[in-house]
Amino acid sequence: MELQGKTAIITGSARGIGEGIALALAKEGASVVINSRKEKDCLETVEKIRALGGTAIAIAADVAKEDQVTALVAETVKHLGRVDILVNNAGIESAPTLLKDISEETWDRVMSVNTKGVFFCCKAVIPQMMAQGKGKIVNISSVAGVRMTFFGGANYTASKYAVMGLTNHLAWELADSHINVNAIAPGAVLTPLAEQNTTPEYREMTTKRLIPLGRWCTSDDIGNATVFLASDRADMITGQILAVDGGILTGFGEDLRPVIRQRMADMQANHP
Ligand SMILES: NC(=O)c1ccc[n+]([C@@H]2O[C@H](COP(=O)([O-])OP(=O)(O)OC[C@H]3O[C@@H](n4cnc5c(N)ncnc54)[C@H](O)[C@@H]3O)[C@@H](O)[C@H]2O)c1
């Protein structure tokens, strides 16, 4: 058990990737805080973890509201005594729209959860982690925070690039407090919501075009990477982006493989 005795807050963990991360951390012995805007939405995940013998509590907070985030951290310390790990997972997309059609309200909504939420959560846990002498922050960005992908709009891409900037800056700022700050860039993740919102044909097409390892990620894939970055084994890793994307960022999917093999064969024939 890699995380025995540690306490973790995972924002937006009532479902999807956040739930997968919470389960993975709890299986490694961490006490976890399940968070969403409404407490009732968190209870099923809390029960799943308790059924596995883990420790979990639900704390409602909107990450885009500073007073609620401050209360989230205070409640965690009150009930669990400490905060060793913060996973900034809560994030939203707007309906994919061309930039010319994105309203100011939509721009602000995505930024306020995806970027300002990370700022508020980091700001709230840092004094506690400093007092403890150590901490781990893992920001869930996206491959869209590394280069354009077609999964969301320009507002989503900008919000996730901003998370990468925050990660890089904070890693330096907090290094002398022994607080490590890293980011995970998930590729396409097959959450229940993604399964509902996409067709099997779309998933097959995107896999062939984009994912050399041949399948969409699962929440467990993201959970496993988070466990590593949150553990003492990652003590000398900070300011890094770990893409958990099946190879999307290489830029080449299965579709291109026969063309590239043919090209290599042609080149070898021309260079005996
Ligand atoms: N699903 C993917 O393919 C994918 C790919 C790359 C990155 N991501 C990122 O992973 C994270 C999780 O994505 P998901 O697909 O599991 O999303 P999801 O919508 O299934 O779950 C997000 C959770 O966050 C909660 N949430 C939303 N706004 C909140 C707020 N203001 N305060 C607190 N909680 C809030 C939601 O209620 C929900 O429980 C997001 O940051 C997303 O951008 C997802």
The ligand as a Gaussian input file, in Angstrom:
#p B3LYP/6-31G(d) Opt

LIG

0 1
 N      -13.024000      12.322000     -20.427000
 C      -11.983000      12.615000     -21.190000
 O      -11.806000      12.029000     -22.281000
 C      -10.968000      13.640000     -20.729000
 C       -9.817000      13.820000     -21.521000
 C       -8.849000      14.729000     -21.101000
 C       -9.036000      15.433000     -19.925000
 N      -10.168000      15.249000     -19.181000
 C      -10.282000      16.023000     -17.935000
 O      -10.476000      15.139000     -16.865000
 C      -11.273000      15.749000     -15.853000
 C      -12.472000      14.872000     -15.522000
 O      -13.217000      14.659000     -16.711000
 P      -14.442000      13.617000     -16.796000
 O      -14.520000      13.205000     -18.219000
 O      -14.332000      12.601000     -15.741000
 O      -15.664000      14.637000     -16.507000
 P      -17.101000      14.363000     -15.859000
 O      -17.970000      15.467000     -16.337000
 O      -17.551000      12.943000     -16.065000
 O      -16.820000      14.545000     -14.300000
 C      -16.433000      15.786000     -13.773000
 C      -16.838000      15.853000     -12.326000
 O      -16.497000      17.175000     -11.868000
 C      -17.620000      17.743000     -11.227000
 N      -17.575000      19.197000     -11.354000
 C      -17.850000      19.945000     -12.446000
 N      -17.727000      21.243000     -12.154000
 C      -17.383000      21.321000     -10.849000
 C      -17.118000      22.389000      -9.964000
 N      -17.234000      23.666000     -10.360000
 N      -16.762000      22.105000      -8.689000
 C      -16.666000      20.824000      -8.256000
 N      -16.919000      19.768000      -9.051000
 C      -17.273000      20.007000     -10.331000
 C      -18.827000      17.134000     -11.928000
 O      -20.008000      17.221000     -11.140000
 C      -18.336000      15.688000     -12.101000
 O      -18.544000      14.941000     -10.930000
 C      -11.646000      17.130000     -16.403000
 O      -10.750000      18.092000     -15.907000
 C      -11.485000      16.956000     -17.906000
 O      -11.228000      18.166000     -18.546000
 C      -11.143000      14.381000     -19.572000

